[in-house]
Amino acid sequence: MNANAHYPQASPVVRTQLNFKLDQVPRFWFGGDPYLTRMFDALSLTFPDGERYFIESVRLFRDQIADPGLQQRVADFIRQEAQHGMAHDKMNQVMKTQGMPVDQFIARLNRIFRFELQHRSAQYNIAMTAAAEHLTALMAETFFGSRDTLRSAHPYVRALFAWHAIEEMEHRDVAFDVMKQAGNVPELTRRSALAITTALMLGFTLYRTNVMLRHDGFSLRERLQMNLRGLPWFFGKNGVLSRMRRQYLDWFKPDFHPSQHPLIAQYEVWVQALQETGDPIQAGEAFWQAAR
Protein backbone atom coordinates (compact mmCIF):
# COMPACT_ATOMS: atom_id res chain seq x y z
CA MET A 1 0.00 0.00 0.00
CA ASN A 2 1.21 3.49 -0.86
CA ALA A 3 0.96 5.29 2.46
CA ASN A 4 0.24 8.57 0.70
CA ALA A 5 -2.53 7.22 -1.55
CA HIS A 6 -6.07 8.11 -0.52
CA TYR A 7 -9.23 6.64 -2.01
CA PRO A 8 -12.49 8.59 -2.35
CA GLN A 9 -14.43 8.25 0.90
CA ALA A 10 -18.21 7.74 0.85
CA SER A 11 -20.23 10.18 2.95
CA PRO A 12 -22.26 8.74 5.83
CA VAL A 13 -25.90 8.30 4.84
CA VAL A 14 -28.53 7.76 7.52
CA ARG A 15 -30.98 5.01 6.55
CA THR A 16 -33.93 4.29 8.81
CA GLN A 17 -36.86 1.87 9.15
CA LEU A 18 -35.04 -1.06 7.59
CA ASN A 19 -36.74 -4.41 8.26
CA PHE A 20 -34.53 -7.50 8.28
CA LYS A 21 -37.29 -9.90 9.44
CA LEU A 22 -35.00 -11.32 12.11
CA ASP A 23 -37.90 -13.00 13.91
CA GLN A 24 -38.10 -15.41 10.96
CA VAL A 25 -34.49 -16.59 11.26
CA PRO A 26 -33.82 -20.17 12.50
CA ARG A 27 -31.93 -20.79 15.73
CA PHE A 28 -28.71 -21.90 14.03
CA TRP A 29 -28.88 -19.56 11.07
CA PHE A 30 -25.34 -20.14 9.81
CA GLY A 31 -25.97 -23.28 7.76
CA GLY A 32 -27.12 -25.13 10.86
CA ASP A 33 -23.68 -24.71 12.47
CA PRO A 34 -24.12 -23.84 16.18
CA TYR A 35 -20.55 -22.61 16.64
CA LEU A 36 -20.41 -20.19 13.71
CA THR A 37 -23.92 -18.98 14.49
CA ARG A 38 -23.08 -18.20 18.10
CA MET A 39 -19.76 -16.55 17.19
CA PHE A 40 -21.60 -14.07 14.99
CA ASP A 41 -24.39 -13.75 17.57
CA ALA A 42 -21.77 -12.98 20.22
CA LEU A 43 -20.31 -10.30 17.98
CA SER A 44 -23.76 -8.81 17.41
CA LEU A 45 -24.32 -8.66 21.15
CA THR A 46 -21.52 -6.10 21.44
CA PHE A 47 -22.90 -3.71 18.86
CA PRO A 48 -25.87 -1.90 20.48
CA ASP A 49 -24.04 -0.73 23.58
CA GLY A 50 -20.72 -0.57 21.77
CA GLU A 51 -22.23 1.85 19.25
CA ARG A 52 -23.61 3.98 22.09
CA TYR A 53 -20.16 4.06 23.66
CA PHE A 54 -18.69 5.23 20.33
CA ILE A 55 -21.28 8.01 20.18
CA GLU A 56 -20.43 9.20 23.69
CA SER A 57 -16.69 9.08 22.96
CA VAL A 58 -17.10 11.27 19.88
CA ARG A 59 -19.46 13.67 21.66
CA LEU A 60 -16.71 14.44 24.17
CA PHE A 61 -14.98 16.42 21.40
CA ARG A 62 -17.94 17.89 19.54
CA ASP A 63 -17.40 21.42 20.86
CA GLN A 64 -13.72 21.31 19.89
CA ILE A 65 -14.26 20.51 16.19
CA ALA A 66 -13.65 23.62 14.08
CA ASP A 67 -14.26 22.08 10.63
CA PRO A 68 -17.96 22.36 9.63
CA GLY A 69 -17.56 19.40 7.28
CA LEU A 70 -16.31 17.19 10.10
CA GLN A 71 -19.08 18.48 12.36
CA GLN A 72 -21.65 17.28 9.80
CA ARG A 73 -19.91 13.92 9.42
CA VAL A 74 -19.97 13.51 13.19
CA ALA A 75 -23.71 14.23 13.24
CA ASP A 76 -24.27 11.61 10.51
CA PHE A 77 -21.95 9.17 12.30
CA ILE A 78 -24.02 9.50 15.47
CA ARG A 79 -27.27 8.92 13.63
CA GLN A 80 -25.88 5.91 11.76
CA GLU A 81 -24.54 4.35 14.95
CA ALA A 82 -27.88 4.88 16.68
CA GLN A 83 -29.60 2.97 13.86
CA HIS A 84 -27.07 0.15 14.14
CA GLY A 85 -27.78 -0.12 17.84
CA MET A 86 -31.52 -0.39 17.27
CA ALA A 87 -31.16 -3.04 14.56
CA HIS A 88 -28.85 -5.22 16.61
CA ASP A 89 -31.09 -4.76 19.64
CA LYS A 90 -33.70 -6.64 17.61
CA MET A 91 -31.25 -9.44 16.88
CA ASN A 92 -30.36 -9.56 20.56
CA GLN A 93 -34.05 -9.84 21.41
CA VAL A 94 -34.28 -12.91 19.16
CA MET A 95 -31.42 -14.47 21.12
CA LYS A 96 -33.19 -13.61 24.35
CA THR A 97 -36.31 -15.49 23.24
CA GLN A 98 -34.05 -18.49 22.57
CA GLY A 99 -33.06 -18.53 26.23
CA MET A 100 -29.72 -16.76 25.91
CA PRO A 101 -28.55 -14.68 28.94
CA VAL A 102 -28.57 -11.45 26.94
CA ASP A 103 -29.43 -9.21 29.89
CA GLN A 104 -26.41 -10.43 31.87
CA PHE A 105 -24.09 -9.88 28.90
CA ILE A 106 -25.41 -6.37 28.34
CA ALA A 107 -25.28 -5.40 32.03
CA ARG A 108 -21.62 -6.41 32.23
CA LEU A 109 -20.79 -4.56 29.03
CA ASN A 110 -22.51 -1.42 30.26
CA ARG A 111 -20.51 -1.49 33.48
CA ILE A 112 -17.30 -1.63 31.44
CA PHE A 113 -18.30 1.24 29.16
CA ARG A 114 -19.44 3.40 32.10
CA PHE A 115 -16.09 2.79 33.79
CA GLU A 116 -14.19 3.73 30.63
CA LEU A 117 -16.11 6.98 30.15
CA GLN A 118 -15.95 7.98 33.82
CA HIS A 119 -12.41 6.95 34.71
CA ARG A 120 -10.41 7.03 31.47
CA SER A 121 -9.36 10.15 29.61
CA ALA A 122 -11.31 11.47 26.66
CA GLN A 123 -8.19 10.85 24.55
CA TYR A 124 -8.18 7.17 25.52
CA ASN A 125 -11.87 6.77 24.68
CA ILE A 126 -11.68 8.43 21.26
CA ALA A 127 -8.60 6.33 20.43
CA MET A 128 -10.47 3.15 21.41
CA THR A 129 -13.42 4.23 19.28
CA ALA A 130 -11.25 5.01 16.25
CA ALA A 131 -9.47 1.66 16.65
CA ALA A 132 -12.76 -0.23 16.94
CA GLU A 133 -14.04 1.50 13.79
CA HIS A 134 -10.88 0.44 11.96
CA LEU A 135 -11.40 -3.13 13.12
CA THR A 136 -15.09 -3.33 12.22
CA ALA A 137 -14.50 -1.76 8.79
CA LEU A 138 -11.87 -4.42 8.07
CA MET A 139 -14.23 -7.14 9.26
CA ALA A 140 -16.90 -5.78 6.92
CA GLU A 141 -14.48 -6.00 3.99
CA THR A 142 -13.36 -9.47 5.03
CA PHE A 143 -16.81 -10.98 5.52
CA PHE A 144 -18.13 -9.65 2.20
CA GLY A 145 -15.04 -9.68 0.02
CA SER A 146 -15.76 -13.26 -1.07
CA ARG A 147 -19.11 -14.99 -1.63
CA ASP A 148 -17.83 -18.17 0.00
CA THR A 149 -17.36 -16.57 3.43
CA LEU A 150 -21.06 -16.07 4.24
CA ARG A 151 -22.51 -18.49 1.68
CA SER A 152 -24.12 -20.61 4.40
CA ALA A 153 -25.54 -17.66 6.34
CA HIS A 154 -29.28 -17.03 6.33
CA PRO A 155 -30.06 -14.23 3.81
CA TYR A 156 -31.84 -12.08 6.41
CA VAL A 157 -28.92 -12.06 8.85
CA ARG A 158 -26.47 -11.70 5.97
CA ALA A 159 -28.45 -8.64 4.86
CA LEU A 160 -28.22 -7.14 8.34
CA PHE A 161 -24.46 -7.52 8.38
CA ALA A 162 -24.24 -6.23 4.79
CA TRP A 163 -26.03 -2.99 5.72
CA HIS A 164 -23.83 -2.63 8.77
CA ALA A 165 -20.76 -3.25 6.60
CA ILE A 166 -21.79 -0.54 4.14
CA GLU A 167 -22.20 2.06 6.86
CA GLU A 168 -18.98 1.05 8.60
CA MET A 169 -17.26 1.78 5.29
CA GLU A 170 -18.99 5.16 5.06
CA HIS A 171 -18.02 6.42 8.51
CA ARG A 172 -14.80 4.48 9.14
CA ASP A 173 -12.71 7.68 9.22
CA VAL A 174 -14.98 9.94 11.29
CA ALA A 175 -13.76 8.99 14.77
CA PHE A 176 -10.20 8.85 13.41
CA ASP A 177 -10.46 12.43 12.10
CA VAL A 178 -11.96 13.62 15.39
CA MET A 179 -9.06 11.95 17.19
CA LYS A 180 -6.51 13.62 14.90
CA GLN A 181 -8.09 17.08 14.60
CA ALA A 182 -9.49 17.60 18.09
CA GLY A 183 -8.25 14.78 20.32
CA ASN A 184 -4.58 15.60 20.80
CA VAL A 185 -4.04 11.86 21.34
CA PRO A 186 -0.47 10.66 21.98
CA GLU A 187 0.83 8.30 19.32
CA LEU A 188 1.44 5.54 21.86
CA THR A 189 -2.19 5.75 22.98
CA ARG A 190 -3.42 5.59 19.39
CA ARG A 191 -1.34 2.54 18.55
CA SER A 192 -2.02 0.62 21.74
CA ALA A 193 -5.77 1.23 21.44
CA LEU A 194 -6.06 -1.23 18.55
CA ALA A 195 -4.27 -4.00 20.44
CA ILE A 196 -6.47 -3.43 23.51
CA THR A 197 -9.67 -3.27 21.45
CA THR A 198 -8.80 -6.45 19.57
CA ALA A 199 -8.03 -8.38 22.75
CA LEU A 200 -11.25 -7.23 24.43
CA MET A 201 -13.45 -7.96 21.43
CA LEU A 202 -11.93 -11.40 20.92
CA GLY A 203 -12.13 -12.29 24.60
CA PHE A 204 -15.74 -11.20 25.03
CA THR A 205 -16.82 -12.85 21.78
CA LEU A 206 -15.31 -16.22 22.67
CA TYR A 207 -16.69 -16.06 26.20
CA ARG A 208 -20.23 -15.25 25.07
CA THR A 209 -20.08 -17.87 22.33
CA ASN A 210 -19.32 -20.62 24.79
CA VAL A 211 -21.87 -19.43 27.34
CA MET A 212 -24.57 -19.46 24.65
CA LEU A 213 -23.54 -22.90 23.45
CA ARG A 214 -23.90 -24.11 27.04
CA HIS A 215 -27.43 -22.66 27.11
CA ASP A 216 -28.06 -24.48 23.82
CA GLY A 217 -27.42 -27.70 25.72
CA PHE A 218 -23.91 -28.58 24.57
CA SER A 219 -21.61 -30.22 27.10
CA LEU A 220 -18.15 -28.91 28.01
CA ARG A 221 -16.55 -31.63 25.89
CA GLU A 222 -18.76 -30.77 22.92
CA ARG A 223 -17.96 -27.07 23.29
CA LEU A 224 -14.22 -27.76 23.40
CA GLN A 225 -14.51 -29.82 20.22
CA MET A 226 -16.51 -27.02 18.57
CA ASN A 227 -13.81 -24.49 19.44
CA LEU A 228 -11.07 -26.72 18.03
CA ARG A 229 -12.98 -27.12 14.77
CA GLY A 230 -14.43 -23.63 14.54
CA LEU A 231 -11.65 -21.26 15.56
CA PRO A 232 -9.47 -22.07 12.50
CA TRP A 233 -12.36 -20.82 10.32
CA PHE A 234 -11.68 -17.39 11.79
CA PHE A 235 -8.01 -17.46 12.80
CA GLY A 236 -6.31 -20.31 10.95
CA LYS A 237 -3.53 -19.78 8.42
CA ASN A 238 -6.17 -19.06 5.76
CA GLY A 239 -8.87 -18.06 8.23
CA VAL A 240 -11.42 -15.39 7.43
CA LEU A 241 -10.01 -12.85 9.89
CA SER A 242 -6.40 -13.83 9.22
CA ARG A 243 -6.83 -12.44 5.70
CA MET A 244 -7.03 -8.89 6.99
CA ARG A 245 -3.69 -8.96 8.80
CA ARG A 246 -1.92 -6.60 6.37
CA GLN A 247 -4.58 -3.91 6.48
CA TYR A 248 -4.93 -4.43 10.23
CA LEU A 249 -1.22 -3.74 10.74
CA ASP A 250 -1.39 -0.56 8.63
CA TRP A 251 -2.91 1.08 11.70
CA PHE A 252 0.49 1.08 13.40
CA LYS A 253 2.14 3.18 10.67
CA PRO A 254 2.66 6.79 11.74
CA ASP A 255 1.08 8.20 8.55
CA PHE A 256 -1.92 5.87 8.47
CA HIS A 257 -5.40 7.12 7.58
CA PRO A 258 -8.47 4.91 6.97
CA SER A 259 -9.03 6.41 3.52
CA GLN A 260 -5.80 4.74 2.37
CA HIS A 261 -7.87 1.55 2.15
CA PRO A 262 -10.29 1.30 -0.78
CA LEU A 263 -14.02 0.93 -0.27
CA ILE A 264 -15.29 -2.59 -0.77
CA ALA A 265 -15.60 -3.23 -4.52
CA GLN A 266 -19.37 -3.81 -4.62
CA TYR A 267 -20.31 -0.82 -2.43
CA GLU A 268 -22.28 0.87 -5.22
CA VAL A 269 -24.17 -2.35 -5.93
CA TRP A 270 -25.72 -2.26 -2.46
CA VAL A 271 -26.52 1.47 -2.66
CA GLN A 272 -28.21 1.13 -6.05
CA ALA A 273 -30.13 -2.00 -5.09
CA LEU A 274 -31.54 -0.31 -1.99
CA GLN A 275 -32.53 2.75 -4.01
CA GLU A 276 -34.30 0.60 -6.60
CA THR A 277 -36.06 -1.83 -4.25
CA GLY A 278 -36.26 -0.10 -0.88
CA ASP A 279 -35.62 -3.55 0.58
CA PRO A 280 -32.42 -4.08 2.61
CA ILE A 281 -32.72 -7.85 2.21
CA GLN A 282 -32.69 -7.61 -1.60
CA ALA A 283 -29.88 -5.07 -1.39
CA GLY A 284 -27.92 -7.41 0.87
CA GLU A 285 -28.41 -10.30 -1.52
CA ALA A 286 -27.23 -8.22 -4.50
CA PHE A 287 -24.25 -7.04 -2.47
CA TRP A 288 -23.28 -10.60 -1.50
CA GLN A 289 -23.79 -11.94 -5.02
CA ALA A 290 -21.53 -9.23 -6.44
CA ALA A 291 -18.57 -10.36 -4.31
CA ARG A 292 -15.68 -12.30 -5.83
N, C-alpha and C positions, 0 to 999 in steps of 0.2 A: 504493500500500500504506500502510495506517495503521501507523506504526512501533510503536505501542503495542498493536496487536492480536496476540494469540497464539492459534494453533489447537491443538486437542488433539493431543498427541504420542503416537504408538504406542510401546509398550514393546518393547525388543529381545527377540526370541524366538529361541532357538537351535534350528535345525532341522538334523538330521544324516541321513546315509545317503540322500541324494537322488541319483538316477541320471538323468543327462541323455543317456545313450547317445551320447556325443560321438564314439565310435569308428565310428559309422554315418553321420557327417556327410560330405558330399562336399567335395572340396578347395576349390572356390570356392562356399561355402555361401550367399553373399549374392546369390541370383538369377543365379549364374554370373558375377558381376562380380568380377574379380580385385582391383581397386583397393579397392572397399568392403569386400570380405572381408578383405584384408590390413590395412586401417585398423583394423577391429574386432579382428582378431587381434593387431595391435601393441598396442592398448589392453589386451587381455587379458593380454599378456605382462607388463605392469607389475604386475598385481594380486597374485600370490602373495607376492612379496617386498615390494611396497608395503604390503600388509596387515600383514605381519610388522613392518615399520618403524613403522606406526601403533601396533601393540600395544606395541612397545618405548617409543615416545614417551609413551604414556599411562602405562605402568608407572613411568616416572620420577617421577610425582607421586602414585602410589597411596597412599603412607604419609602424604601431606599432605591427603588428602580427609577432611573431618570429617563430611560428610553421608552417613548410611548408605544413603539412596536412591541417591545418585550412586555410591557404592561398588558397589552391586549392578548398576547400569547399566553401570559400567565392566567388571565381571566378565562380563556378558552381551555387551558390545561385543567383548571379547577373544575370547570363544568364537565369536561370529558371524564375526569377521574371520578366525579360524583356519579355519573351514569354507569361507569364500570362497577362501582361499589354496589349500586342498586341491582344490576344484572347478576352479579355473583352472589348477592344476598339471596336471590331466588334459587340459584343452584345450591347454595348452602341449606336452604329450607327443604329442598328435595332430599338432601342427605339426612337432615334431621328427621324427616318422616320415615326414613329407612332405619332409624334407631341409632344413628351416629351421635356421639357426644359433642355436637357442634357448639352448644352453649359454653361448655367447659373450655374448648379450644379458643373460642372468641374472648372469653373472660381473661384467660391467661395472656393472650396477645394484646388486649387492651391495657393490661397492667404494664406490659413491657413498653408499649408506645407512650403511655402516660409518664412513665419513668424517664424515657429518653427526652421527651419534650420539657419536662420539669427540671431535670437534673443535668442534662447535657447542654453544651453550648449550641447556639443557633447555627454556627459554622459546622459543627459535627452533624447536626440533623439535615442540613441542606446537602452536605457531602454524601450522607447515607442515601438520601432521596435520589440525587443525581446518579449514584452508583447503581441503585436498584433499577432506575429507568434504563440505564445502559444494559443491565442484565436482562430485563424483561424484553427489551427491543431485540436483543440477540436471540433470545428464546423464540420470539415471534418469527424471526427470519429462519431459525433452525427448524421449527415445527412445520412451517409451511413452504420451505424451500424445495421439498421433494414430496411428490404425491404418496410415496410409499410410507412416509413417517406416520401419518394419521389415516391411512387407508382403512384401518379396522375401526376407527372411531365412529360413533353414531353421528349422522349428519347434523343433528340439532346442536349437539355439544361442539362439534367441529366448527359450526357456524358461529357459536358464541366466542370461541377462541380466535376465530378468523377476524371478527369485528374488533376484538380486543387487540389483536396483532396490528391491525391497520392503524388504530389510534395510538398505539405505542410508537409506531413508526412516525406518526405525525407530530407527537409532542416529545420525542425522545431527547431533544436538546434544550427544552425549556428550563428544567431544573438546573441543568448544567450551565446555561447562560446566566441564570440568576446567581448561581454559585460564583461564577467568574466575574460578573459585573457588579454584584452587590454584596457578595458573601465574604470577601477577604479571607478565603479559606487557605490555610497553609497547605503546601504541596504534599507534605507527609500525611495530613489528614485526608486529603482527596484520594491519595493512592490507597491508603489503608482501608478506606471506607468500602471499597469493592471487595477486598478479602473478607472483611467482617460481615458484610451483607451476604456474600456467597455462603459463608459458613453457617450463618443463622438460617438462611432460607433452606439450605440443604438439611440441616439438623431438624428443623421444625417439620419439613415435608416428610422425611423418613419416619420421624416419631409419629406423626398423625396417620401416615399410611398404615403403620403396623397396629396402632390402636384401632383404627377402623376395621382392619382385617380381623382383629380379635372379636370385635362386635359382629362381624359377619359370620363368626362361628369357627374360624380357622384356629387350629391348635398352634402352640409355640413352634413345634417341629415343622408344621406346614408353612408357617410364616417365614421361618428361616430358609426353607427350601425356595419359597417364592422370592425372597430377597436375593438369593444366590443366582436364580435364573433371571430375575427381572432387572437387577441393577446394571448388568452389562448392556442392556438395551439403551440405557441413558449414558453410562459412564465407561463402557468398554472401549477398546482401542478404536473401534469404528462406531461407538455409541452416538446417539442423537445429539447429546449435549457436548460430547467430546469434539464434535465437528466445529464448534464455534471457538475453539481455543485461541486461534490466531487473532480474531477480532476482539475476543475477551481481553487478551493481553495488551492490545493497543491502548487500553485505558491507562496503562502505566507509563506511556510515553509523555514527556513533558509538554509536547505540542498537540496532544490529542484533542479532537473535537468530534462529537457524534456525527456531524454532517460529513465526515471523511468516509463514512460507510454508506454505500448506496441504499436507496429504498429497495424493498423487496420487489423483484422483477414484475410480478403480476398485480402490483398495487392498483393501477388504473382499472384493471379488470373488475376488482371488487367495487370500486367507486362507481363505475358505469353500470354494473349489474344492479346495484342498490338504487341508483337513479331511475333505471328502467322498470324495475319490478316493485320497488318499495318493500321488498321482502329480504330481511337479513339472512334467512336460511338459503334462499336461492343465490344471493350474493356470495355467501360462504362457499356454496357448492361450486360456483363458477371460479372463485378464487382458488380453491383447492385443485380443481381440474386443470387450471392453467399452470400449475407448478410443473417442475421438470419431471 
